[in-house]
């Protein structure tokens, strides 16, 4: 018979908070309840709540923004590792990986999309356009990620969807406060619409071309990616 290990109150609170994240009750970008609210809900001391939150911040699932609160920045430990790796990666490396994922997703989406997939893409484009019009950076990034993840979902390849979801969540958080990758002055609305239209009509060649065009446009806006880098990516990707 094994000894029964005593579980500390902090561990119990930590597990409760993890469950809120993993279940989706606290989605990516969600601001969690205040310390006082958590104390009331859980019926524990402030010290226990504070220590549990601190542990999840250290684990990379939560992040505290001074004067704004504590937010969910990852929903899976794998996302944490990828987000940290993305932070250290060069812009060129990130764009090359995204290029590979986007091309595969666009090609398969054009072949396998459903009417429901197209409706989701159009919804994301509408939200993206509305966010751009009012210069809502957070909403713009969220809608842009939602659109590209929608393309991956339309591939109906479960492994690709999971890979793209993890990459997208990590990338979104790593550039959330970086305007380089979402310039409102050139938000790529027409290029995104061209990609959606190609997928809708089932034209895989046009869909891949549109996806590559979007990535070329993005690459040209990113400091640290030279014109020769862009040319090399274009050469290898076409």
RACOR-V937287 format. One record per helix or strand. SS is the DSSP state (h for helix, s for strand). FROM is the first residue (numbers start at 1). LEN is the number of residues. Records with the same first field share a line. If there is no record, write none. Layout:
SS: FROM-LEN  FROM-LEN
This chain:
h: 9-14  35-8  46-14  77-12  91-22  115-19  137-17  158-17  179-3  184-3  189-13  204-18  227-11
s: 31-1  62-4  69-4
